[in-house]
Amino acid sequence: MKKLLLILVTLLFFSCIEDTDVARTDGNLFEALVSSQWRVNFFEKEGMDKSSDFDGIFFTFYSSNQVEAYRGSQLLEAGSWSTSVDDGRVEFEILFSGNSILNKLSNNWYQTLLVNKRLWLREDDDDSKDLLYLVML
C-alpha cells in the first residue's frame, strides 16, 4: 500500500511541475541583442575560421533595427538587423552595405542557442555550414 501511495504522490508531483523551458522566440532574441553590446567570438565561413577578422570589434544593436560596429570608440559602419520566425526557427538578419569585412556577416542566420550571454547562429542555408558565435560584453 505504501508503494502505491508513493507512486501516486510522485505522479501528482510531476504532473504539477510547470515546463520551465523558455520557447525560442524572436522577441527573446531581440531583447537580448538590444540589452548589451556584443562581439564575435567565433566566425566560420566556408570551413575557414575568420574569427580574427573581427578582433577588437563590438556591435551595438538598437531597437530601431540599426546596428553599429565599433573598434574602440571609432564607428566602423552602421547597418541594419531584424529578427523573425520562419518555419518554426528564429531567424536573425544582419546587413552591412559597405565594402568592409563586416560585409562577411551580412546574411540570414538562424538561432541555434541563446544562453548565458552567448548566441550561436548558423547560416540560413541548408547547404551551408557557416557559423557565427556572439558573446555579450
N, C-alpha and C positions, 0 to 999 in steps of 0.2 A: 504494500500500500504506500509506503514511504517513497518507493521508487517511482510509482505512478504520479504521486503528488509532486515530486521533484521534476519530472518530465513536464507536467502541466505548468508549473511555475516558470520553468525555463522557456517553454513555448510562449507563454504570456509575456515574459520579459522581452524576448526578441521581437515579438510582434508589435511591441510598443516603442521600440527604438526607431527614431527618425533616420532617414537616409541622410548622411552628412556630406555626401559627395556634392560638390558645387558644380552645377552644369556649366559647360563651356559656352559662354555667350560672347557676342561681340561687345556687349556692354561692359562685361568684366575686363576684356582686353582693352577697350577704350579707356576705362577708368585707370587701369594700371599704367598705361602709356603716358597719360597726362599727369600722373601723380608725381613723377620724378624725371630726372634726366637718365639717359641710357647710353651704353656703349656696346660696341661689337666685341664680343668675347671670342667668337669663332665664326668664320665665314668660309664655306667651301663652294667653289664654283667649278663645275665640270671636273670634279675629282681633285682639284688643286686647292690647297689651303691658302686662302687670300687674306687671312685674318690680319696680318701685319700691315696691309694696306690701310687699315683703319686705326692704327696705333695713335693714341692721343686725341681721337675724335670722339665727341659725345653729341648726343641728339636730344633736342627738346621738342616734345610733341605738344601742340596746343589744341584746345578743344575746338578751335575753328578749322581743324584738319590741316593746319600748316605745321611743317616740321622744319627745324633749323639745325644745321650741322656746324659745330664749332670745333676749332682746335685752340685750346686755351680760351682767350677772350675774342679771338678772331672768327667772325662769321664766314664760313666757307661757302655755304649755299643754303638757300631756302627751297623747300619743296612742298609736296602735299602728301597726305596719307588718309586712309579710311579703313574701317572695319565693316564686315558684313558676315552673313551666314549664307552658305551655298551648299546644297546637298548635305546639310547637317554638319558641315565643317565651318569653323570660324576662320574667316579669311582676313588677311591684312595686306593692303596695297600701299606701296610707297613709291613716290615718283620724284626724281630729281631730273631736271631737264638740261642741266649744263653738261659740259664735256669733261667732268671731273671723275675721280674714282668713285664718287658717290653714285654715279650712274649705274655701277655694277649692282647696287642694291635695288634699283628700280625694277619692281616686279610685283606679281601677285604671289603671296605666300599664304600658307595655311598654318594655323597654330597647332603644334603637336603637344605642347605642355607650357603652362604658366604656373610657376610655383616658386616660393621663396625668393622673390625678386629676380627671377630668371625666366626668360621667354625663349622657347625653342620653336623655330619655324622651318618649314620645308616648302620648296618652290611648288606652286600650284600647277604642276605639270606632271602627270603620272609617269612620264618617261624620264623626268629629271630627278637627280639625287642631290641637287643644290640645297645646302643647309645654312641657316642663319641662327645664331645663338646670341641673344642680347642679355645684358645684365643691368640692373638698376643701380645707379650711383647713390 
